Amino acid sequence: MLPNTQSSGSSQMTPREIVEELDKHIVGQKAAKRAVAIALRNRWRRQQVAESLRQEITPKNILMIGPTGVGKTEIARRLARLAKAPFIKVEATKFTEVGYVGREVDSIVRDLVEISVKMTREEEMAKVRHRAADAAEDRVLDILLPRAQAAGFTAEGGAGAGVKDNDTRQRFRKMLREGQLDDREVDIEVRALPVGLEIMAPPGMEEMTQQLQGMFQNLGSGRTRSRKVKIKEALKLLVDEEAAKMINEEELKLRAVENAEQNGIVFIDEIDKIARRQETMGADVSREGVQRDLLPLVEGCTVNTKYGTVKTDHVLFIASGAFHMSKPSDLIPELQGRLPIRVELEPLVVNDFVRILTEPDASLCRQYCALMATEGLTLEFAESGVQRLAEVAFEVNERTENIGARRLYTVMERLLETVSFDAADRNGTRVVINREYVEGNLGELVKDQDLSRYIL
């Protein structure tokens, strides 16, 4: 990571610490967690070596292989959040070879830079928010207590009026900070938001589209408009406006581009769908073409964006796919060579489902208990109920399409449908989800294969 960015703190975690953090949210898949932890730590290691060697060290990109719903996307997303790195998830099937109708792969890098700019702006605004809050407070006080004009006063009277005015201002400031004035309405002048303009352009013209959008946005910049809002809302608007004034936009953009180049993570999902299957005959429309277009990005190239040129040499690419109908070897050899780390994720079994329901910090059971608690209804999950829920999800996955842990959402929603509907009328009651409750609500559905195919 960049030593001068906020993300450097999290990048200094050891691989073991990174895995421990991922364990709080994702069950199992030790091999995949180890691979991404090493990849993240290697970025920090790269920053510590000599400059001459640093440029030669490229990221070791990862290919995750495993069925849907086992945690591939979640591992990459949590890793990026842990590293505070710009992260984008794209579907390989959304892109087409140059010349076909569809998105071009360069838009991946442009979107990554946009995310990096947004992240960097939020970091910079957080640094100046305290000063911005003071400035916003003064602007609100100026509206409430317009400063007296000095003209017409004697020197002595002017000084006395100034002291009195200052005392009044301090009293109002105290009331403002204590929230006593929150509901009073005031007229404030705020900067007008740039007009959101959507320009439809043919494939390959994305750069021109961005330039046109930027031109139209600049036309409306600098204008202000008057709004009548409550003081509580006015303070929020003015804090954001004052913070934006304190930020150096040019420096921010340079840092954002550097952050995207050095720390960016791109997650390419469903890469198996663009692999050429051996049994396919005829024109396999643009599958290999997309791979060939992706290859320069993964190898390292320069892409033009509205923030300047962006090099992808040190962006970490994580690709994933189920590879049911194809194999990793069906990808073009050059792309295979750029995804040197192969990780196979294990299918989920009943015990994994039990752990998913209970162990993560924001497990499904905790989520539903919290939701029902808002209605005053106490929901409790007994061990027998959780076990039976996991068994039902596993059985349905075995008999129908295996969608992994996503099946738990379907099963849980069906199980708690009645409770959710009646919760507002059952304030103060307690519901225990045990094995008998699960059997009573899901037993018939699980036995009837035709019904479970459509409902669960």
Secondary structure, 3 states (H helix, E strand, C coil): CCCCCCCHHHHCCCHHHHHHHHHCCCCCCHHHHHHHHHHHHHHHHHHHCCHHHHCCCCCCCEEEECCCCCCHHHHHHHHHHHHCCCEEEEEHHHECCCCCCCECCHHHHHHHHHHHHHHHHHHHHHHHHHHHHHHHHHHHHHHHCCCCCCCCCCHHHHHHHHHHHHHHHHHHHHHHHCCCCCCCEEEEEEECCCCCCCCCCCCCCHHHHHHHHHHHHHHCCCCEEEEEEEHHHHHHHHHHHHHHHCCCHHHHHHHHHHHHHHHCEEEEECHHHHCCCCCCCCCCCCHHHHHHHHHHHHHCCEEEECCEEEECCCCEEEEEECCCCCCHHHCCHHHHHCCCEEEECCCCCHHHHHHHHHCCCCCHHHHHHHHHHCCCCEEEECHHHHHHHHHHHHHHHHHCCCCCCHHHHHHHHHHCHHHHHHHHHCCCCEEEECHHHHHHHHHHHHHCHHHHHHHC
